[in-house]
C-alpha cells in the first residue's frame, strides 16, 4: 500500500500530547490522519487532516470513526474494545490489536498475565472492590501499593498504603494490593515491533519520580546502571513483548531491586513518557518508530546520538486556570535545551503541560542542566 501523499488514512484514537507528537511524523511523511478525542480543544486538533469529537468508550462512536480509515492506532488505552474487535473482524488493521489491549487495559488481568507467563513481577492480590480489600487488611503486610485496575493515569489510581486509614476516601472499585518493592531504580525499556516480526529495543532509561504526585519528573538516557543489569532489563522487555505479541510500541516499566533483579511493574502499548527524550537524543524517535511499526515499514535506528534527560513540565501547586509558562524565554537561551508545549490551555496542579529535553555529551552536565530547567520554568496560571 502507498502510504505517502496518497489516499491512505491513518486513524488515531485520542488527541492528547502523544497524538500531537505522533502527528509531527505523519506530517513529515505526508500521511493523512483522522483523530478522535472527547475534547474540542485536544492538542492534536491543530495537526491532523480531520478531527472528530467523541467519546472513546462509546461503541458506535469508535466503530463509525474506525470505518473511515485503513489503519487504526491509539495514544490512550481507555478505548472501546468491542468496537476495535468488530473493526478488526471487518478488515480494518488495528495496531496494537484488541487482543493485546485486552490483556493490558485492566491492571489485575495484566498482573495475572505476568504470573501465567513466568515474567518477574511484585507479589500482589486482586480484590473485587475496596470494601473487600478493607475486610482483609489484617492479612496484608503494610506498607503496600493500592492500584485501581482501570482508568488510572499519571499518578491517579495509585497510592501507598501505610496504615488502614490511608484507604479512606479511595473509590470503591476493583483494585490490587501490591507488595511494596524496596528498589534501587525505576527503569523502562521501549520495544518496537512490526507485524512482520522485526523488533528493536531502545536503551534502558532511568526514571526519577515526584514523591507526592507519583509522576515521572526526570527521564535519564542511558540509565546510570551496570551493563549487565541493562542487558537483563532489555531481555525481559523483549520477552514481555513476545508474550503480548504486540505491534507498535510497548513501554515496559520495571523495578531494579536491591540485589539487581528486574521486576516488571506495568506496560503501556503506545508512545510513552519514558521515550520523549528520543525526539532530540535518538537517531529515530519513539513516535516515528511507532508509525513505522504499525505500517510494517523497516524500523529506524533506536540508538542514542547523545545523552538525554527529559524534564516533565507539570502544573504548579496552587495554580488553576489559563496557563502561563513563566521564564520559558530563559531556558530557550540555553544550549541543548528544547521545550515541547502540549497545547493545553488550562493548567491545574500536577497536570502534564509539556516537557523539556536536554542533550549533552556529558550525562552529568545534562542532569545538572535539567535541575536548572526544573527550578527555572514554572507552569502557573495568569492573573
N, C-alpha and C positions, 0 to 999 in steps of 0.2 A: 504494500500500500504506500502511496506517496503522501507523506505527512506534511511536506514543506510547501508553503504557498499553494495550497490545494483546497479541495472541498472537505478534507478530513476535519472532524470535530472532536476535540477532547473536552470531556465534562469533568468538572471538579466540584465535589460536594464539600461545602464550607468555603467561606470567603474571607477568612481571617488573615493574619500576617503570614502564615505558612503558604497559603494560596497566593498571596501577593508576591512573595519571593519566588515561588514556582513560576508565576506568570512572567517574571523577568526573563526566564529562559525560553518560555514558549514564544515570547515576542522576539527574542533573539533569533529563533529558528523560523519565525512566521508560521506558527501553528495556531489555527482557530481554536478559541476557548470559550466554553459556556460555564458560568459559575452560578451555583445555587447557595443562598445563605438567608437566614432568618431576618437579618438586619439590612435595611435600605442604606445604611451607612457603612457597610462592610468594607474593610481596607482593599479587597480585591476588585471592587466595583470599577475603579479607575483604569484597571489594566487588562480586562478581558474583552472579548468581542461582544458577548451578550451576557447580561446579568439578570438573574431571576430571584425574586424574593419569595421565600417559602420555608416551611418547617421541615427540617432534615429528618425528623422522626415520623413524618406523615407518609403513609404508604403511597397514596395517589400522587402526592407532590413529587416524591423522589422517583417514582416509576415514570410519570409523564415527562419529567426532566431527562431521565436516562434514555428514553426512547428517541431523543433528538440527537444523540451523539454516537460516535463509533467506539470510543474507549472511555470508560468512566473510572475515575480515581477519587480519593478523598483526602482532606487535610485534617479531619477530625473523626474519631471513632464512633461518635454518637450519631449514627445514621440508621435508617430503617433497613434492617437486614432482609426482611421478607421481600421488599421491593428490589433489592440488589439480587436476590436469588432468582426472582422472576425474570429480571432483565438478563441475567446470565443464561438462564434456560432458553431465552428467546434470541440468543446470539450476540448480545452486547458483551464486549470484553470488559470485565470488571477486575481491576487490579489495585490492591490485593483482593483476593477472592472473598466472597461472603463466608466461605468455609473457614478461611484463615481468620477473618474478623470475628466470627462466632466464638472462636477459641480464645480471643484476646479481650473482647469488649467487656466481659464480666471478669473481675479480678479473681473471684473464687474459682471459676472454671479455668482461668489461666494458671492459677497455682496448682490445681489438680492436674493440669496438663504436664507441669514440670515433674511432679511426683511420678506420674504414669510413664514418663519418658526418661526417667533417671537423670534429670537435669538438676544440679545442685541449687537448692533454694532454702530460705529460712523456714524453720518449722512454723506451722500455722494451724488454726482451727476455724472452720466456717460456721456461721450462725445465721439462722433464718431471719433474725431481726435483732435489734439492740436489746429488747426485753429478754430474749433468750440468752444473750451474752451475759446480761446482768445477773440472771439466775444461776450462772455457773462461774461467776467472777472468782469465787473462793478456790476454784480448781485451777485458775490461771496464775502463772508466775508474773508478778509485777517487776519492772515496768514491761508493757508490751505495746505494739503499734496497732491501733484500730484503723481499719480502712473500710469505707463503704465499697461494695463490689461494683457499683455502676455510678456513672455521672460525676465522678471525681475528676478534678483537673487543677493544675497549678497550685498544689498545696491544699486545695479544698478536698474534703473527704478523707483526710489523713490526720491522725492525732496520736501523740504519745500519751499513753495512759499510765500514770504513776501511782494513782490511788483511785478507788472506786468512784469518788465524786467527780473525777475527770470525765466520766461518761455522761454526766448531766448535760442536758440540752443538745445532745447529739441526735441526729434523725433516727427514727425507729425503722431502719431499713436493713436489708441483707448486708452482712458485713463479715470481715475476718479479723481474728486476733492473731497477730504475727509476733513471734519471738523477736525481741529487740537484739540486733546483731551488734556486738562491740567491734566496729570495723575501723580499719586504718584509713581507707579511702573509699569514696563513691566514684565508680568508674562507668564508662559507657563505650560501647562499640556499635557503629552503624554498619549494617550489612546491606549490600545492594545485590539484587538477583533478578535475572531476566526470565521470561517464560521458557527460553531455550536452555536455561540452566547455568549460564555464565554467572559467576558470583565473585564479589570482591568485598573486602572489609576496609573501612577507614582505620587509621591509627587509634589506639586506645586514648580516650580523653579522661581527664580528672575533673570532677565537679565539686565545687565548694558551695554549700547551701547557706541561705539565710536562716539563723537559728529560730526565728519566730514564725516567719511566713512559710517555712518548708518549701522554698523556691530556690532554684539554682541562681546563685549570684555571679559566679565565675565558672567558665569552662576553659580548661587549660589543655592545649595540644602541642606536643605529646605529653601524656601523663608522666609525672615525675615518679616513676616506679621502675623496679628491676625488669630487665628484658624478659626474664623467664616468666614473671607474673603477667607481663603484657602478652606474651605468646599464649599463655593459658587462657587469658580473657578472650583473645581473638578466636581461639579454638572452640571455646564454649559458645561464643556468639554464633559461629558457623554451624555448630550442632543445633542450636535453638532454631536458626533459620531453616535448616534442613528439615527439622521435625515439623515446623509450622508450614513448610512448603509454600512460603510467601513469594510474591512477585512485587518488586518495587523496593522500598527501603524498610528495614526493620531496625529500630533503635533498641539495643539491649542494655538496660541499666543494671549495674552489678555492685556488689559489695566486695571489697578486698578485706578479708578478715585479718586478725592479728597474727595468725600463722600462715598468711599468704594464700589461703584458699579463696576461691571465687564462688560467690553465691549470686544467682540471678534474682534481681528484685522484681522488675516488670519490664514489659516491652511495649513499643508503640510502632504500628505498621504504617509509618508515614515519615515525612521530614520531621526533624526533632530539634528542640532547643540545643541539644548537645552537639549538633552539627552545623550550627550557624557560622562558626569560625571559618568553615570551609569555603565560604564565598570569597574571602580575601586570601586565606592561607593555603588552600589546596589547589592542585592542578585542575581538578573538576569539583565543583561544589556539590553538596548533597542534593540540591534541587535539580541541577542538570542531570545527575545520575539517576534520580527518581524518574525523570522524564525519559531518559534513555532506556531504563529498565522496563517501564510499562509499555513502551513502544517496541520492545525487543530489538533495540539497537545496541551496537557494541558499547560496553561500559567504558567510561573515562578513567583516567589515572586517579586513584584515591590518595596518592602520597601527598604529603605537605611540601610546599615550596619553602616554607619558613615557619618558625614557631608562631603560634597564635593563641591569644587569650580573648575570650568574649566576656563582656560585662552586660548583664541584663539591666535595662532601664525600666524600673517599675515606679508606679505612683507613690509619691512620698506620703508618709503617715500624716493625717490631719488635713489632707487636701482632697477635695472632690469638686469636679466642675470642668470648665473649659481648660484644656491643657496648655501649659507653658513649659518649654524646655529651657530652664534657666542655665545660663553660662555655656550653651552649646557652641557659641562663637569661639569661646576659649579653647575647647578641646579640638575644634576644627583647625586650629593653628599648630597642632602637634603632629610630628611626623609619624606615619604608620597607624594613624587613628582614623577609623571610618565609622560614622554613626549610621544606623538604619532606623528610621522613624516609621512606625507601623501604620499611621494614618487613623488612629482612634482619637476622635475629637474630645472625648470625655475621659478625665483621669479619676482614679479613686485609689485608696491605699493598696499597694502591692499589685495593682493591675499591670500586666505586661504592656508597655507602651513603645518599646524599641529595644535595640541592643547596640553595643559599640564593640567593634573588633580592633584589637591592637596586634600588629605584626612586627616582629623584630628578630634579628639573627640571634639575639641573646634572650633566652627564655626568662631569666631572672629580671632583665630590664623590661620585657613585655609585661610581666606580672606587676612590677613596680608602677609602670605607667597605667595599668588597669586600675590599680588602687587610687591613683591620682584622678583618673576619669570618674571613678565612683564617688570620690569626695568632692568633685568639682561640679558636675552636672546634676541638677535637681529637677525632677518631674513634679511640677506643682500646678496649681490652678490659678487663673487670672483673678484679679480683684473684681 
